[in-house]
Amino acid sequence: MSAGGVLCAGRLYCDLVFTGLDRLPTLGTETFADGLGLYAGGGAFITAAYLAALGRPASLAATLPADPFRALVQADLARFGVGADLCRAAPEGSDPQITVAMTTAQDRAFLTRASGPALPRLGPDQMAAPGLRHLHIGELRTLADNPWLLEVARKAGLSVSLDCGWEDDLPDKAGALIAGVDLFLPNDAEAQRFLDQGIALGGPMLTVIKRGAAGAVALKGTDQWEAAGHPARTVDTTGAGDAFNGGFLDRWLAGAPVPDCLEAGNRCGAAAVAAVGGTGGISGLRDARPVPVASGV
C-alpha cells in the first residue's frame, strides 16, 4: 500500500436495493418496485470503494456477510479494488448481514439485520501497516462497540474520521466518542439529533454536515465553510453520504483547503445518487479525478 492509504472499518452488508417505488410500504399494504439489485454495501465499504476509484489506496476491516451472500460481496470488494486482507468470515451459524433499501424519487427507507461482530479485533501491527495513514470508521455504533479502535489507531499514528449512521437511540458517551476523532461526518438529521441532546458540534475537531442536494457545511471552532450541492437526477440515494465521505477524505488527506474538500465530497455524492446502488455512481468518476494539491487546510 502506497503512502496515504485509508483503512475503513465498519459493518459490511449485502444490499438489496428496490428502486422505482411510487411510495414506501405501509402496514397492511403492498407496493411494487421497478427494479432490484444486489450489491456489497455498508458505509465503510462504499467509502473505501470511492477512495479507490479516486486513486487512493483503500482497504476494509469487516466481518463478511454469511452465506449465501459472502461470495457476491467478496467479488464486489475485488471489483472495486478494495483490500480485504482484514476481513474475516462470519461466525458459524450467523444470520446474513443484509440491508433492504427502498427508494422513491423523494425518500428512502432501510431495513437491516446486523449480525455478530462488525469487524475482527485489530492489533497495532495491522494499523501500522506500511503506507497506511488514516482510519475511517463507517458508523458511530461500530466505534461504540469497539472503542479500542481509537487507541490502536493513535498508537499507529493514524488520523481518524467517523460517520454517524442512523441510531434510534444514541450510544452511551456518544459525545465523548466523537470528541476523540479528527473528523466527524454526520448528515443534517443526525447532526440535529446531537444538538437536540445538548451535544455540541464543531469544536476542536472538524465537523462536516452533509445536506444532500443542499450541499454541505464544515465547522471547526469559530470557522465555517459551505459548498453548494451538484445538480443531479436522483435515481437512488443509497450510500450518497458514504460516497461524499470518500471524495472529502481524498482531498483532505491531500492537504486541500476545506472548501475544495467539500466540493469533492459533493461531486461524489451527486454521482452516487444518479445511479442504482451505493457504488453505482463510481463509473462516472473514472475520468474526473482531481489534480493533487500541496496547499494546507
Disulfide bonds with the S-S distance in Angstrom:
none
